[in-house]
Amino acid sequence: MNRPSKRAPLFHLALCGGAIAATAAVSLFVPSLTRVRAALQESPKTVVDEAWQIVNREYVDGTFNQTDWQEIRKSLLGKNYTSREQAYVALRSALEKLNDPYTRFMDPKQYEALSSQTSGELSGVGIRLEVSEQTKVLTVVEPIENSPAIKAGLQAGDQILAIDGKQTKGMTVEDASNLIRGDVGTKVKLEVGRQGASKKSVALTRARIELPTVRYALKQEGGKRIGYIRLNEFSAHAADQMRRAIQDLNSQQIEGYVLDLRGNPGGLLQASIDISRMWMDKGSIVRTVDRRGNNEEIGTNRTALTKLPLVVLVDGNSASSSEILTGALKDNGRATVVGSQTFGKALVQSVHSLSDGSGLAVTIAHYYTPLGTDISHKGITPDVKIDLSDEQRQKLASNPKLVGTKDDPQYARALATLQKVALTQPAPATAQQAIQSQK
């Protein structure tokens, strides 16, 4: 691999995808700007200048989309802002000149939401909610494993009638979630109704909860034992959850895998690298290039968990980190890709916290698949292309339980591909043998 010897590897700093994890900026100012920083310290201009400095230092395009970035700084700092909101508007307007939707400013609330999303954790009681179409009542869809809700005996179908004494009638899921979430160790009281039972009051202590981003199952398909894994997002816990899924399925003597990345918008770059290494024993994963032309090629490290046949499912919403993983598996001949053309996002971002609790995502590099393909605005073309009709998409969206079944046309094609292309050939080893061969 070609890695610069005197700088931190790019993938340790970078994030990728529709969901981008938060990393604190170490130093936002160069020494020559110390006096400027002191003068701005209590002004809304502080955040404006912090953001400008980060873009000036890191942005992937050294021409800043053919704009005079120094002149933009003069303009930004030449204005008088009467509120932080005015400064935010001016900063967003300046960033728009880069013509890059992925380089963006986030106010404190947006930044906090992004940080929570990509951490793969939340502070709460661990229930997924919906407003029932039939009853119009706030209802538990699923209690999350190892959560306070599970320990308190809450079940799917339970109705949440009140939260800390506040009736939930007419309340949205978002409003209810905001009331239920809170600091770890604090308490929340829910009034719960259950069919065939009297309503009851349940006191729960909020905890830090790891959100499931990986779901998996052993499927008996046409006499074959298939491991089905669906990855929704590349969060901070995605790699650990993927490892547990593969290891559990390996122990059940499966004969092949379907890895479902449909609708996965991306997330942490490091998570996509770690997960790629679970499926590939050798080969390149991705190559990144920054604005100075520095190349960094990231490869496997002989830590694959299985060598069993693999089909990857993708669609038009499989983006960024999903495309890194798909591109690595496809280019190295490790998997057959089935589904629709992927999104086509070949950019890497870093995210910085700013001094007032807001944040900035900035594009820092372009990436290429192992064979050198630039997928930007083009995406990855599946080996077996099958697009869903509007009717089919609507059917799956309205009944998510059909996803990953034979009523799901893309999954059905993935099974057929696994049967015809992979399972008809001699498998390199059983799951257990594959693991042992790498020790």
Buried (B, 14 or more C-beta within 10 A) or exposed (E): EEEEEEEEEBBEBBBBBBBBBBBEBEEBBEEEEEEBBEEBEEBBBBBBBBBBBBBBBBBBBEEBEEBEBEEBBEEBBEEEBEEBEBBBEBBBEBBEBBEBEBBBBBBBEEBBEBBBBBBBBBBBBBBBBEBEEEEEBBBBEBBBEEBBBBBBEBEEEBBBBBBEEEEBEEBEBEBBBEBBBBEEEEEBEBBBBBEEEEEEEBEBEBBEBBBBBBBBEEBEBEEBBBBBBBBBBBBBBBBBBBBEBBBEBBEEEBBBBBBBBBBBBBBBBBBBBBBBBBBBBEBBBBBBBBBEEBBBBBBBEEEBBBBBBBBBBBBBBBBBBBBBBBBBBBBBEBBBBBBBBBBBBBBBBBBBBBEBEBBBBBBBBBBBBBEEBEBEEEBBBBBBEBBBEEEBEEBBEEEEEBBBBEBBBBBBBBBBBBBEBBBEEEBEBBBEEBBEEBE
